[in-house]
Amino acid sequence: MAPEELADLLSDPYRVACPNGHTALNPAETTPSAYCRTCRESYHARELADRRRDPDPCKHHRKRKD
């Protein structure tokens, strides 16, 4: 994925999530990666989840409220 393609995906709020399920992402300008403002980590595009295409990436992180 090109950096421009990732930037386009990230322009849609809440569409892309980091491996921890956060959506506060800033795209890198020259590499296909994004910086998660919550984790304070950078992730390559292949580590990110497109929430429209992939199953809920953070489902296993949520605690059930039964």
Secondary structure, DSSP 8 states (H G I E B T S, - for coil): --HHHHHHHHTSTTSEE-TTS---EEE-SSSSEEEETTTTEEEEGGGSEETTTS--TTGGGS----
